[in-house]
Amino acid sequence: MSLGKGSKAEEHPLDFRLRPDKMRYRGYFPSKEKGARRAMNMATLTGIRKSIFAKFTFSFIVVGLVPLLLVSYFSLNTFSAYIERNLVNNYEQMLLFSGKNIHDMHTKYNGITKLMYSYGVDGKFSQLGQAIASQKAERSFQLTQTIDDFLRTMLYTDRHLQNVFFVTVDGTLQHLSKQNKSFDVSFAFPQQSWRDQLHDRGALAFFPTHTEDYYLRSGEQVMTFARNLTDVLGSPGLNGRLVGTFFMDVNMGAFDEIFQQLMLGPRDSIYVLDPQGTIIYSNQRNLIGQPYQAPARDEGFIQMEQGVEEVGWTVRGDFYKKEMFGRIDQILGTLFLIIGLCLVSLVLVAVLFSNRLSGPIRSITRQMSKIESGNFNTQVTVQSADELGLLARGFNKMVVRLQSYIDEVYVAQIKQKQAELHALKSQIRPHYLYNTLEVIRMSAVANDDHEVGDMILSLSHQLKYVLDYGQETVPLSEEKMNIEQYFKLMEYRYGEHRLAMEFRFESELLSVPIPKLSIQPLVENAIYHGIMPKTGKGTVRITAEKGTEGCIYITVDDDGVGMSSDALELLRAKLRGDQPGDAGGSIGLKNVHDRFIALYGPQYGLQINSSQPIGTSVRLVIPFVKEVSSRAESDIG
């Protein structure tokens, strides 16, 4: 807003800022202004020193922060060396424990190879060595089966056994693998270097970690244990006839289990070395099979080692110092963070405490103004349990009771009228649809189009069955009638030359209640995914029979194209919840399965079997009950 030249605003004392040429004549001097500002600042500082806000802030900082700094300083100096020693001792104990576990692992696999001396053979032989020697001499055709049975038994004695082999004295090889890998028939197994180590009949031979070169397209690393087998019944001790050699491959999971307890950093390394210093195992997989090379002293590593008794192996760890002692730096950083947070907290507490008394009163006043204007959707925040807190709680209770009274008198009546209107509309819409379909059907009958009339009649029965909101469970006979109506529509659509249906229901089960629309999705799935892709006519068979332990089995079979093993496993995974339910279809089956699990429990639901090109069988397992929980059914809906 601008003023005229004759106004009093032209004579304002601050006018010298805009017109410095008048400063000398009107007596405005900068030195006086600076003095006034200095006096104002001094007054402000004096007021701050006298204020309770400043006193509380200073007291909280002095009382809280100074002891915290002193305790932190002495704690850091006292315990830093202790933490370092404790960390080193912990790593040494973990290496000692790992070495013991490796010894136990070696003892376990040594014992597994000795099991072939106690392995019993069905028939007239009491020892495996005697059976192999006798059948070899007699050239019995059972020799292969005897060795195969032994290998199959040994393969599953331990979960880390990867492959097992048995080589007879004439070089005949039999083998088994858990992964059904293809053996390289051109590979000379065992290689000559292994044969040279098998001269001692009673000793366990160990071949360090290597790749499975004798299997095609396999780069997995394994270690091999081997032991000779002699016919101990033919002569004392191990001086009997040598009948063959047993080999078994152990994967790296055996070592991984031992060392998974070690919390290694990115630059930490753990090694298992044989007597020649070759790396048998390491978390650095690319170094397995190479000679061990210790890091240089100036690289900042701490080296620890632990021998494995009776085996000759060595467990060595190279731990990076900065990562090992990084916890101390973390503690220091955490301490500084805590100090900073304490400082900020102390200042905030001092500020908040000064507003603690006036804040709740102002809040109650503001909310009372809202209530005066008719807004009852308001609450006062209760900040304490003292008298101000009691006042706030009483105010909130008063508002809630007033609001509840209004709701009971007015809002409840309005909602009741709306609910009645909505229920009336829900009843009118299905009846309107049924009446419309009946008019269309009668028109088709009047025009002698009986097939269209029958189709509309079947559709009307189905819609009435689906849209009937009064029932959540129906007798099995009604579900059967609904399936028959659905199948009529499918016959009209695809023709009787493509579809057929058979029912095999036990009469006593027709009155058993089941959840509505339980079987129709299974029939629909059988038609669309089983029979329609097939050339020629297909049949859907529905069976209801009484099972064991109070169960009912409802089975939907089709002689369609079936499913591959991968598709079947994927579908089973979806039912278990291991795969997303909307990935790749099968939503109807998933919904039926989840519905029955929610109603009856995890032991019920769908069981699916399929085979190409035989067909698919879906079994629905439900309990033999008289009624279904309406609350559970409504939750699903």
Summary of the structure (lengths in Angstrom):
residues: 637
radius of gyration: 43.6
end to end distance: 68.6
largest distance: 138.7
contacts: 1728
relative contact order: 0.05
helix: 53%
strand: 18%
